Amino acid sequence: MTSEKTIALLVAAGMSERMHGELPKPYLQLGSESLLRRTARAFLSHPGIDGVRVVIRREHHGWYKRAAQDLMMFPCVVGGDNRQESVRLGLESIAHRKPERVLVHDVARPMVSAELISRVLKALDTHPAAIPAMNITDTVKRIDANRLISETLDRKQLYTVQTPQGFHFDALFAAHQRFKGESMTDDAALLEKAGSPVIMVEGDPDNTKITTPKDLEHMQTLLSLQTEIRTGMGYDVHVLKSHDMDTPPAQQQIKLCGIKIPFTHFLVGHSDADVGLHALVDAVLGAIGAGDIGMHFPPDDRKWQGADSERFLLYAYELLRGKGGEIVHLDVTLICERPKISDYRAQMISHIAQLLKLPNDRVSVKATTTEKLGFTGRGEGIAAQAIATVRLPRG
């Protein structure tokens, strides 16, 4: 069995009672993706993390499957009745992988940064446990049963604790087995109770936990301040040619925005000549300043002859994701007299949305004619223009 040195255990098995909504908290949207997906990507993209496992509620599996689709994680595991039990079950599920270290993180902290993860990992080089924490800056007072102030506490020694909390796996696993059945609110408390030293590293003020709807509103605002909106434009044209006389009727078709449409002509050009997807590729590449489709997939390179244009769009999308970006909206306009696009518009939208894991309302497909004018009006070719709106981290 391959040993993953460091595994991140993401806890998403809570009841979300204070959110007062039908959708459980881990699957609520922050920006264009769920809290769970955003949090998981932060750990999957960190070079110090060798694997990720999520602990969920059994009844949430359908939501989890949609949120985690295409993410390269270990299969999820079902949690318990409280946080401590959920973490223990998660640890037991990865014990056979023999990790050296484990990071335990609440999915409800979706703004965890790579820098914070690195600080925790570095501390584990010299300590069996490390937790991020923030010094309390407000004055803290103790009150009695009558809500009268009984004491003013020294805030210099008071800290609020965050996750991810990092541990040598064997130490945390042993503590969970030893104190099974108790209900600690964080894993460091188990190590403390076992007499094991826990070091503190500097936390991150943005790494707050979403507990109430107002917290989510605040996080949406914070996200908008940390990102910038960019747009890119794409334009493409391909020539139309008639099918050969011996082409079977079933094969007489054209491909636009990934959808095959019965038609008397076909498009000639790069790859499968899907003019709609090519325009979208250039729009996404333009939004991130990554050149155009020809730079990445030269038309004179024979290996792209007949290639599915979906590969190009997914490539551009992964370049965007690699920069920490996400698609806000895609808008493509097909310019032709024929075929009639309105009959296939819904299929095109659904196909592009599914390909890029987007809601349908983030994709627009339109069509127009040139009133019989120009090469498109004469039926000599089809043109497409596209605009991609993306969100990227500032700086």
Secondary structure, DSSP 8 states (H G I E B T S, - for coil): ----SEEEEEEE----GGG-SSS-GGGSEETTEEHHHHHHHHHHT-TT--EEEEEE-GGGHHHHHHHHTT------EE--SSHHHHHHHHHHHHGGG--SEEEEEETT-TT--HHHHHHHHHHTTT-SEEEEEEE--S--EEE-TTS-EEEE--GGG-EEE-S-EEEEHHHHHHHHHHTTT---SSTHHHHHHTT---EEEE--TT-----SHHHHHHHHHHHHHHEEEEEEEEEEEEEEEE--TTS-GGG-EEEETTEEEE-SEEEESSTT--HHHHHHHHHHHHHTT---HHHHS-TT-GGGTT--THHHHHHHHHHHHHTT-EEEEEEEEEE-SSS-GGGTHHHHHHHHHHHTT--GGGEEEEEE--TT-HHHHTTSEEEEEEEEEEEEE--
